Amino acid sequence: MSDIPAGIDSTFRYILIAGKRAEQLMTGARSRVSSRFVKPTTIALAELAAEKVPWRAVSAEEFEQLRQQELAARDEERIHPAIPPPLPLPPAPVEPEAEGEEEELEDELEGALLEGDIEVPDEVPPEILLNGVIEV
């Protein structure tokens, strides 16, 4: 971890400020410094080191008021989300059926099965059934 910048009195406060700034970066805030890093926490620490993040200490009453405002904003977001509803999908294209095409295919299949001279015995002798081989 880097050195604590001037003006920040404790490591705990430094981490709190960096965490809050990283949260802002994750929700779409622009970075205030150019950095080779891509992770929001690392960018937030770089911004703090460059003293580009304005902050001030608040009293307990101010903190509670800010917390209540943030909770109200989150509740409002849950009730009325900012995400628009998905667009409806277009209907799938339907190919027209050619008339008589199915009947022609069925006739071809039936004809192919019946064209050969196939003898089907009425009864199969038991010795053939036991051997499992049918000789014609």
N, C-alpha and C positions, 0 to 999 in steps of 0.2 A: 504494500500500500504506500502511496506517496505521502509526503509531508503535509501536515494540515496547513492550509493557507492562513494568512494573517486575517484576523477578524473573527475567526471561528474559535470558540473557546474550548471545545472538547471534541474528542474523537467521536463520541456518541452523536453530537449535533452534526458533525461532518458527514457521518453515515446517513443520518436522517435526511439532510439536505440533498445528498447525492441520490438517495433512493427516491425521493419525491421528484427530483429532476429527471431521473431515469424513467419514472412512470410517465412523466409528461412527454418524453421523447418517444416512448412506446405508443402513446396515443396520438402521435402525429406532429408534435412540436418540432420545429426546425432547430438544428444544432447551431450554437452560437460561436463555435470554433471549427476550423477545418481540421479534420483528424483522419489518420489512416485506419482508425478503428471502426468497427461496425456495430459492436455491442453497445446497447444504450447505457449500461452501467459504466463502461469504460469511457464513453463520450461524456457522461455526466461528471465523472471525476476529472477529466481533462478541462471541462468548462469551469469547474470549481477551482482548479489550479490556476487557470487564467483569470480568475475573479470576474467571470462573465455572468454569473448567476446572482441576481439580486435576491436578498433575503433579509428578514428581520425577525427578531425574537418577539413572540407574542405572549400576552398574559394568559392565565388559565381561562378567564372569561372569554377572551377573544378566540382562544383555541376551541372552546366548546361551541361558540357561535359559528365558527368556520366549519367545524365538524358537522353540525346540524345542517348547514347549508349544503355541504357535500352529500350527506345522506339523503336529503330531500331531492337533490339533483339525480342521484342514483335511482331513487324510487320512481321519479318521473320518467327516467330512461327505461325502466322495466315496464311501466304502464304504457308508454308511448315510445317504442323503439325507433331509433333513427334509421334502421335498415328498411328499405322499401320492400314491399312484398315481391315475390318472384314473378316474372313475366310468364304468361301462359304459353305453353308449347304449341307450335303450329300443328295442325292435324297431319297425320301420316298420309303420304300419297297413296291412293288406291289405284291399282292397275285394273283396267277393264278386262273382264273375262271374254275370251273368244268363244263364240257359240259353237257347240259341237266338238270342241277341242278335247274335253274330258271323255266324251263318248268314243272318239277315235283312239285315244290312248288305251281305254279299257278294252276295245276290240282288238288292238294290237297285242296287248298282254294276254288276253284269253286265247287268241289265235296261236301265239307262240308256244303256249303250253300244250295245246292239243294237236300240233302239226305232226309230231313224231309218232311212230308205231310203238306204243308202249303196251306191253302185256302185263296185266295185273292179275296174278293168280287169285282164284277164289279162296283157296285154303293153302296155307304154307305147311309143309310136312314138319313134324316135330324135330327131326334130326337137323333140319336147316336152322330152326330157331335156336337149337342148342349150340350149334357151331358159330352162329352169328354171321355166316358168309352165305350169300345167295349167289349161286351160279346159274347163269341163264344159258 
